[in-house]
Amino acid sequence: MKLRFSKMHGLGNDFMVVDLVTQGAELDRRSICRWGDRRTGVGFDQLLAALPPTSPEADFRYRIFNADGSEAEQCGNGARCLARFARDHQLTPKRCLTLETSTGLIHTRLLDDDAVQVDMGVPCLEPARVPFCPQLGQAQENGLSHDLCVGGQTVTVVPVSVGNPHAVVFVEHIVNAPVADLGAAIQGCGAFPEGVNVGFLQVVEPGFARLRVFERGVGETQACGSGACAAMVAGNLCGRLAPQATLSLLGGELKLRWPGHGRAISMVGPATQVFEGQIRA
């Protein structure tokens, strides 16, 4: 059978988006890897699927697969694209949607300027729920940061979950940050048993920072919405970022708002369609 799809991106973080509400295709790891190949397939950082919900509170179930076929719990840029995809493909007339992910519900709202706002839920810093193994590092006095021995050097990380695990590393100069090497080393150090997205954050001023993210199953991407949310939380709790800030990623800017502990984090950014197509499932 032929599977209809859309190619979309959020600040260059690119996706193959499929409607599994009206199409009955089965997704398997081999097919996802084949479609994700940038030379012989569609090419993407993640594949996003809209499915019928299992929760009575949700409009759609939202699944995310990395280019290597592994499944991710959350993707903020993807949530914006899925919300626009559902409306553009007449799966719903709503501008505000509740999406069911493997770790809970998130809420999206289409804005008048073609941007999409996503309520990413309440971030978590409890090590067991990130998950993070604190016994493999040395906790600093603030209780948020942990020193890890990685590749013969000590690296300070702030573990944060926004539905998926992140390690935020503060850097002085984002351009020179060893994103690929250090990102892979932190992913493989054993402190994050389910893997981790590693964000490198340069705070320029309280309302503005620069970010690069090395993602699980993908490598460095042009943007990472959940990574921006994790960086916002880490920057705010460490006294470096204000409750509202703009984060500049390789693909563009996201606007973040986080009122503090126990409150949901909000993200606003674009969702762009590139083309539509069909591929053999």
Secondary structure, 3 states (H helix, E strand, C coil): CEEEEEEEEECCEEEEEEECCCCCCCCCHHHHHHHHCCCCCCCCCEEEEEECCCCCCCCEEEEEEECCCCEECCCHHHHHHHHHHHHHCCCCCCCEEEEEECCEEEEEEECCCCEEEEECCCCECCHHHCCCCHHHEEECCCCCCEEEEECCEEEEEEEEECCCEEEEEECCCCCCCCHHHHHHHHHCCCCCCCCCEEEEEEEEECCEEEEEEEECCCEEECCCHHHHHHHHHHHHHCCCCCCEEEEEECCEEEEEECCCCCCCCEEEEECEEEEEEEEEC
